[in-house]
Amino acid sequence: MENLSQYKILLVDDVKMNIRTLVETLHEEYELYVVLNGESAIEHARRYLPDIILLDIVMPGMDGFEVCRRLKKYPVTADIPIIFLTALTELEDKTTGFEAGAVDYITKPFDPLEVRARVRTHLDLRYAHERLKKINEHLRDEIMERRQTEAALQKASNELERRVEERTAELMESNEQLRHEIDEHKRTLGSLRASEERYRLLTENVADGVCIIQDEKLVFINPAFATIFAYPEESLLGKDLVFMIRDDHKALFRDIHKELEKGARVKDFQIPCIRGDDREVWAEGHYNVIRWEGEPAILGTVRDVTQRRLKEIARAEERAHLLREIADLRANVKNCYKFGNIIGKSPAIREIYKRIAEIADFDDDVIIFGESGTGKELIARTIHSLSSRQNNAFVPINCGAIPEALFENEFFGHRKGAFTGADADKPGFFDLANNGTLFLDEVGELTLNMQVKLLRAVEGAGYTPVGDTEVRKTDVRIISATNRDLTDALKKGTVREDFFYRIHIIPIHVPPLRNRKEDISLLIDHFLKLHNSGKNIRSLPGNILEALYNHSWPGNVRELKNVLKRYLTLNCLDFITSDEASSSENIFHGEKMLLNEAVAAFEKDFISRALERNRGHRSETAKMLGITERTLYRKLK
């Protein structure tokens, strides 16, 4: 959805503060309507048909459950997705909401990120369902049109069969007449020539091709037959008709011919043939068994149906394409949070999904920018696994770990005896990655001299293994990765300009985890499943999840994975957030502070931050701190 402002959202809540929070969260992206009670919500929804409804459960008069049930009964509002706004946490209350017809719920107090994400997700789903519905309707129209076309073709085929049968009957009658004339006037050459002339005129003025096959040889053809197949008439007589049939249909034609010889009636059939000018033509044939010069023969009439056949093939291909598009759409809707082994639903990650799908089948070089731990190698492996090179090697190289003195030996390999200790031939990285992918991690660490040698190899000039004289060339795709600013390195002269533009063809920028925190919950679920493989998945307490979400993640996804692994093993988090560090520093503002004073100061600061995080909601704050509300009230006093 490119223009979000075209979507209308109906907000239903009797608490003005809640309405104000929702309006501040959504007004920049959507067109909003506000009502304060259930009756007004039903009237407004039926009149203006919003795209989604955010509905409070507890309201004076008609509650949200009843409003939802009534809206689902009206056909015009039944398909509008409804998200409940609730402070309720009991499972049965949530279940009641889903039974009433809601698609989701948002708990109070509102988290703006959660509100936007849930609204956007359900609008995306509704948009996808509508698109799928349109595709299905279009497909039904295509199928109906095809059926109509097939009916018309069948009608035309029946008409053709009738005409061919009439022509066949006429020809057979003519043959019978000729046979009588020959018997009566066999000694009269003039009468015989007259009969032959009448037959020639008949066949030459028929638009369809006519042939007679006897003993598997063509014994008669008319000019139209020779024209259809682009052969001179004299070159076809005496030959087996099967030589013109396309190779993959020769056996089929032989089987049909055998059935005709047995006297069986064969339906009209279409078969591909190769003309004398090497063009392919589809011929539709109708065949009958007759007697020719007193012996059994096969009379055939042939029509060129190439254009009609090509249209049928095109329609079949288009239908298959539509079916593939529907399957792809369903798969995209189902797996929108995962692409290969990459996990995430943030806009930045989805853009990376799109870029990978666009470039995977091409051999253009790719460079991936991102901080350490963001998953650059995972993206490179995903590109390789989706490319035509997937069955060949993916060779990862840490460029920062290769000394310049060993560069040629590592990348190009060496021959036996090239230096002391070279007891056997050793393949280099280029040999190992032939027909596959070479992944240059931390490519910005290569020296200028190493860049020159690498550039020469990938530009097509090839490379020579150490101790060899023969130049080798391999077919590799280069995918590079770096956490450095190569543009700045280019200005400073630590990266060659020709090398920079050679590897900088298709860039992919991977955002740090702190800029896509909506992906953290998905990554946590994924790592929990990996750590608890074959066991019951262990859930994390709310305070641990909150600490993970609020951390700045300088080590990105790699740090998250390691922190989770240590927590699940040691049952403690080993990082300190910037807020906690600041609080600790504030405690030590004086040199003579006693321990009880420090504890009291920390407790005051900690409770204040918890209240602020829960927007003053005392019961939620008490739950988060693991104390009773009475204890919290006492400490607040």
N, C-alpha and C positions, 0 to 999 in steps of 0.2 A: 504494500500500500504506500504510494509515494506521497499522497496528500491526505494527512490525517485530519485536517480541519473540516473536511467534508462529512465527517462522522458525528452523529448526534448522540449525546449521552444524557439520560434522565437521572437526576439525583433526587432520591426520596429519603428525607430524614427530618424529624421534628426538632432536632438540636441544631441551632444556628452555628455553633462553633464547629460542629462536624461538617456542615455544609460549607463553611468558610474554608476549612482545611482542604476539602475535596476540590473546591473551585480553584484555590491557589495551586493545587497540584496539577489540575487537568486543563485549565482554561486556555493555556498557550497552544495546546495541540488539538483540542476538540471544541465543538459547539455544544454548550451545556444548557440544560433546562432544569429548574429546581421546583419541586413541590414539597409540601410539608406534611401531607397525610396520605393514607392509602386510597381514599376515594378519588382525590385529585390525581393521584398517580395512574389509576386505571383510566380515567377520562383522558388524560394527556397522552398516555401510551396509545390508546385506540385512535386518537385524532392525528397525532404527529408521527407515530411509528419510529421511535428512536432506534439506533443501531445496538444499544446496550443499556441496561438499567442497573444502577447501583441502589439497592433497596435495603433500608433499615428494617430490622425484625421487630424491635420493641417500639411501638408508636401508640399514641392514644387512639381509641376507636379501632379500626381494622388493623391487625398486625401484619407484618411483612409476609408471613406464611400464607395468609388468606389472600393477600394481594397477588402473590405469585400464582396461587392455584387458579384464581379467576382469570388472570392474564393468559395462562396456558390453555384455558377453555376456549378463548376467542381465536378463530383461525388467523386473523390479521396480526395478532400479537404472540401467537404460540411459538414462533421461531426466534423471538427476540431473546438473546442470552441475558440471564438475570444473575447478578452477583450480590449476595447478602452482605450487609454491613452489620457486624455484631461484636459485642464484647463477651458473648457466651462462649464457653470453652467445653461444655459437656458434649460428649459424642452423640448422645441422642438428639440434642438440639441441632447439631450439624446434619445428622441423618434426616431429621424432619425437613430441613431446608432442601436437601437434595431430592427427597421424595416429593416435595411440592413442585419441583421442576427447575430449581436453580442449578447453575453450572459450576459455581464456585462461591467462596466466601472470603471476606477480608475482615480481619479482627481489628478492633479498636484497642488502643489508640492507633491511628493510621501511620503506616510507613510509606512516605511518598514513592519510594522506589518500588515497593511491593504493589501499591495501587496502580502505578503506570504499567508495571510489568504484567499484572493480571489483566488489566483492561486491554493492553496491546495484544496479549496472547489470545484472548477470546475474540477480539476483532479480527486478528489474523486467521483464526480457525474458521470464523464465520465467512470471511472473504474466500478462504480456500474451499469451503463447502459450496459456496455459491458458484465459484469457478468450476468446480467438479460437476455441479448440477448442469451448468451451461454446456460443458463438454459432453455430458451424457445425452442432453437434449439434441446437441448437434449430431452426435453419433447415431441417435435414433432416426433423425431426419435422413442421414446418409444411408442407413440401412433401408428405410422406407423407399428412398429414391432408387437404391440398388434393386430392391424387389420389383419396383415398377419397371425399371430398365430390363430386368430379367424376364418379366412378363411380356414386355414388348419384343424382346429378342426371341422368346419362345413362339410368340405369334408369328414373327417374321420367319422363323425357322419352319414352322408348320406350313406357312404359305409357300416357302421355297420347296419343301418336300412335295407339296401338292403339285407345284409347277414342274419339278423334276420328274415326278411320276407321270405327269401328263406328257412331258417331252419324251420320257422313256417309252411310254406306250406308243407315242407317235412313231418313234424310231423303230420300235419292234414291229409295228404295223408296216412301216416302210420296208424293213428287212424282209418281212414275210411277202410283201408284194414283189420285191425285187427277186426273191427266190422263185416265186411263181413265174415271173417274167423270164428269168434265166432258164428255167425248165422248159418254158414254152418256146423261147427264142434262142436257145443255146447255140444254134448253128448260124444265128443272124448277128453278126458283129455290130451292126448299126444299132440294133435294139439294146444290146449289152451296154454300148457306150452311152446311149440315152439314159438308161437306168442309173449308171454311175454318175452322170452329170447331175441328175435330180438329187441323188444322195449328197453329192459334194456341195450343191447349193444350200441344202438343208443345214448341214453342219457348219458351213462357213458363216451363216447368218445367225447362228446361236451365240449370244454374248458369253455364255459359260463355256469353260473348256470341256471338251468331250474326248474320251479316250476309250479304246478297247484293248483289253489285256487277255492274251491267250498263251497258255504254257509259260506264264510269268514274263512274257515279253509284250512290249507295246506293238500292236499290229495296225493300229489306226489312231491318229490324233487330228483334231481340227486346228485351224490357225489360232483360235483363242487360247487353246491349251499351250501351244508353243509360245505365245506372247506372255502368258502368265509366268512361265518358267524361264523365259529369255533364252531359249535354245532354238536353233534352226529345226524345222520340222524333220528334215531328212536325218539329222543326227540323233533323233530320239527313237525312230522306228527300229524295232529289233532289239531294243535295250530293256533291261529290267528296271521298272519304275523305281525300285527301292534305292537306286544310286542317288536320287535327288533328295531322299528323306534325310533329315538331320540324324546324326549317329545315335543319339539317345532315344530315338523313336523308331529305328529300323525294325527292332524285334516286335514292337507293337503292330506295325504295318504288316509284317509277315503273318502274325496271328490273325489279323482281320482278314487277310487274303485267304488264309486257310479256311476260315469260317464261311466265307463266300463260296469257295469251291465245294464245300459240303452242302450248299444250298441254304444255309442259314441267312436270316434277314438281319442285316447290320444297320444300326442307326447311323445317321449322319455324324461324322467326326471331324475334328480339326487337328491338323498335324503340321509341324514346321518343316519346311523344305529349303534347300539351298539352290538359288537360281544360277543360271549360267554366268551371270555377272558377279557371283559370290555374295549377293545380297540374300538375306533371310526373308522368307515369305510364309505366312500362315495360310494354308489351303484347306477349305472345307469341302469334303467329298461326299457324294452320294453314289452308291454302287449297287448294281443289280446283275444277276446271272442271266446271260442270253446265249443264243447260239449264233456263231459267226462262221459262215461258210460250212455249215453242217456240223460244227464242233462246239462244245461248251466254251464260253468266254465270259469275261466280266466287262460290263459297260459302266463307265464312270463319268460323272459330271463334276466339274471342279470349279470353285469360285475363290477368288482372292479376298480373304477376310482379315488381312494384316492389320488395318487401321482399327477395326472393331476389337480384335484380340489385344492390341496394345493398350486400348482404352480400358479393357477389362483388367489387364495386369496392373495398370496405373491405379485404378480404383482399389484393387486388392492391396497394393502397397500403401496407398493413402490410409486405408482402414487399419492396416497393421501399425502404421505410424501413430494414428490416433490412439489405438489401444496401448501402445508403448508410452505415449504421453500421459494417459490416465494412470498407468501403473507407476510411472515416475512421480506423478503428483501425489498419489497415495503414499508412496514411499517417503517423499519429502515431508509430507504432513506428519507421518508416523515417526520419522527419525530426525526431526529438525534440531535435536540437541546433540547429535553425534554424527561425525563424519570420519569413517575409518576408525582410527584409534584416538582421534582428536575429540575432546569433549568441551562443549560450551554452547550457550545460547545468546550471548551478548551480540549486539550489532557488529562489533569489530570481528568477532570470531566467525559469524555468519558470512561476512564479506570475504574472509579467508577461505571458507568452504567454497564460495562462488568462484574465487580466483583459481583455486586448485582444480575445480571441475573444468574451467575454461582452458587451462594450460597443460593438463596432464598428458593429453594425446599428442602434444607437439614436442619437438626436440629443442626448442629455444632454451638457452641457459637462464637459470633462475638464481636470484640472490635474496636471501632471507635476512632481514634486519630485526634485532630484538635483544633485550637484555639477557644475561645469563639465566638459564632456568626457565625460559618462556616456552620451550618445546620446539626449537628450530629444527632439530634433527628429526623429531616426530613428524613435522610438516614435510620435510624432505622425503622421508620414507613413504608417507602417504602419497605424494606426487608420483614416486617411483612405482608404488603398488598399483596405481590406477593407469599407468602408461603402458604402451606396447612393449616396454622393456621389462615388465614385471617378472618374467620368468628367468631373467638374467641377474647378474650380481649387483647389489647395492654396496659400494665400498666407501665407508666413512673414514675421513682422515682428519686428525687434529693438527692443523698446520702449525700451531704454536709449539708443538712438541717435537718438530723435525728440525735438527740442526742443519744449517746451510751446507755443511760439508757432506752430509748424507742425503741431500735432496735428490740428486740424480739416481743414486742407488735405490732409494725408496720408491720414487715415482716411475723410473724407467727400467729398474732391475739390473742384473749383471750376468755376464757369462762366466762359466767355469774357468778358473785360472786368471780372472781379471785382476786379482790382487791376492795378497797372502791371506789364506783362510777361505777363499772362494772355491769351495770343494765341489760345488754343483751350480747349475744355472738357477737363477732366482728370478721369478717374475716380479715386475713392479706393479704399482697401483694401476697404471693404465692397462697392463695385461690382464689383471684380475677383473677390471671393470669393463672389458671389451663387450660391446652390445648391451651394456647396462648403464649404471649411473655412478658418477664419481662425486661424492659429497665432501666439499672442502669447508670444514668447520673452522671458524676463526681465521678466515682467509686474509683478514687485515694484518695478520702477524707475518706474512711472507715478506722477505726482503726484496729489494728491487731486482737483484740478480736472479732470485728464485722466480720472480714474476716474469722476467724475460724468457727463461727456459720453459716455464709452464705455458706462456702465451704462444711460443713457437710450436709446441706440441698440439695445442688445441686449435690453432689456426690452420692446420692441415699440412704443415711442413714435416710433421712426424717427429720421432725421437729415436735415439740410438742407445741401447743398453750399454752399461759400462763394460768395456772390454770387447765390444762388438763393432763391426764396421757397417752392418746392414741397417738401413733406416726402416723403422716400423711405423705403421699407422693403425690406429684403432678407432672404433666407433663408440664414443662415450658421450653421455649427456652430463654437463657440469651443473651442479647445484651448489652454490656457495652460501655461507652464513657468517655473520659477524655481529658483535655487540658494539663495534666502533662506528664512528661517523666517517665513512670513506670519503665523503665530499670534503671534509676538513683535512683528511689525510692527503687528498689529491692536491689541495692548496699548499700544504706543507712540504710536498714532494716526497712523501714516504710511500705513495702509491702512484704507479705509472699511469699516464692518461690513457694509453692504448689498452692496458690491462683492465683499467676501471671500466671503460666502455664495452670491453669484450664480455665481462661477467655481469655487467649491470644492464641486462636486457629486460628481464621481467622482475621487478622488485615486489617483495611481499613484506609488509611491516607487521610484526607480531606485537600487540600491546602488552605492557606489563600487567600482572595480575591485579595490582591496585587500581587499575583503570577499567577493569571488567569484573567487579566484585559480584555481579549477578551470576558468574560462573562458579563461584567458590562452593556453593551448596552442591552443585552437580559433581565437581571434582572430589569433594569430601565423600559423597555417596560412592563414587567410583573407587577411591582408594580404600574405603572401608570394606567394600566387596572383595577387593584384591587381598587385603590383609586377613579377612575372615573367610577365605575360600574354603568351602565345605563345612562351614559352621554357621550358627545363627549370627546374622549381622548385628554388631553391637552399635547401638545408637549413642550419640554424644549428648551430654547435659546441655541445657540452654545456655549456661554461663560460658561453657567451653566454646560452643558454636559462636556466641557473640564475640568472644575474645579472638577467635579465628577470623571472623568477619571484619573486625576493627583493626587487625594488624596491617601494617603497611607492606609487608611481603617484599623486602628487598631481594630475596632469593627466588621470588616468583613461584611457579608451580613445583619446581624441585624442592624448594624450602617447605612448601605446604605438605608435600608427600612425606618428607623426612620428619617434620614436626608431628604429623599424625602418627607416623610409625613409632616415634619415641613415646608419644602420649599413650598409645595402645599397649606399649610394652612396659613403660614405667609409671603410667597413670598420673603424669604431670606434664604441664606445658613448660618448656624451657626458654621462652622468650619473654621480654618485658615490653609492653607497648609504650609509646612515647608519652601517653597520658599518665601511665603509672609511674614512669621515671620522673616526670615533672612533679607528680604528687609527692614522691619520696624526697626530691630535692627541696620542696617547700617546707617539709617537716623539719629539716635541719637548717632553719634560718638563724638559730642562736647557738652559741657554744655550750650554754649551761642547761639545755632542755633535758628534763628527766624522762625516763622511759615511759611512765604513765602519761606524761604530757604529750609525748610523741605518738603513743597509741591513740589517745583521745583526738589529736589533730588528724591523724590518718583516718580514724573512723568517721569523723565529721566530714572530711573531704570525700571519702568513699561513698557515704550515704547521700551526700549532696549530688554527686555525679550519677548515682543510681536513680534518684528522683528525677533528675534532669533527663536521663535517658528514657524514663517511662512517662515523661511529660506530666509529672506530679501525681500520677496514679499510684496511691499508697499500697493498695492490695497487690498490684503487680510488682511494685518495688519490694515488698516483703517477700513475695515468692522468689524473686530473683536473688535476694540476699539469704534466703533460707531461714528466715526468722518469722515469728508470728506478727500480725498487725499490731497487737498490744505492745510488743517489745519495740516495734518501730515507732509507735506513738510516744512511748516513754523516752526513747533516745532523741526524738525530735524536740521534745520539751527541754 
